[in-house]
Amino acid sequence: MFEQQLVNGFTLGLIYALIAVGYTMVYGVIELINFAHGEIYMLGAFLTVSFISMGLPLPLAALLAMLATAAIGVLLDIVAYRPLREAPRLAALITAIGMSIFLQNLAMIIWGSRPLPFPRQSLPAFFGEPALRFSDVTVTWMQMVIYLVALALMVGLNLIITKTRTGTAMRALAQNRTAAALMGINVNRVISFTFALGSGMGAVAGVMVSMYYNTMYPTMGYLAGVKAFAAAVLGGIGSVPGAMLGGVALGIAETLGAGYISSPYRDGVAYAVMILVIIFRPSGFLGRSMVEKA
């Protein structure tokens, strides 16, 4: 049971990591906790199913949903956050919560408030079959696909951040936005790109969760967003590798808690982990302690 729970926790943790990366990138660049990011994750799932209902194959539908949510992320920045760039942080935080509620209700208007199943006919028949089996542990083909997609996206994200001019600009903004602007960096364009990148990865996470659990609903982004935020805090808010590590650690902790304590308490693990980390290690696993000069 322990080994199987580790496999299941690793699967869930990679999904949390994809969502947490969106949180931590936006925070690293503009020091904003985008609480509407969970709703972007939710929209990714619903948009994918809508595109599938139009007759598109799953890979193309997921790609279009990823592009659509990236555009929504950019629009969110332009409409809700850019006008408050120089405002007190509390104003932007309240706006983020407001956008989260708005997107939830918009999804209810468009798709209804009841849970919807993921169209299983769009998945290959072998997805539910074992891909690997050792001892009493089974890894299905769907889990293998989740591993490969999540790891490929994380490697690609790391290459973008470390090897491209835009990634260099993102890191410059994270260090000092004013100095980056004086060096000729288009601050608004880089921030919009950050929102697009994080939103696209969140959408992929929404698709994979919907496939894995065979359900989606308009409020699914709230709890997933809280857990992903806990993962970002656990790994070190502002650190992309930390978000990945925190997501995996949280997913494993959650499944072990469900398996060995009680399934109804699994959601409380995210809150407990976030509280404990804030108390004992505020900077997280890979975060840096920041000292403000007087």
Disulfide bonds with the S-S distance in Angstrom:
none
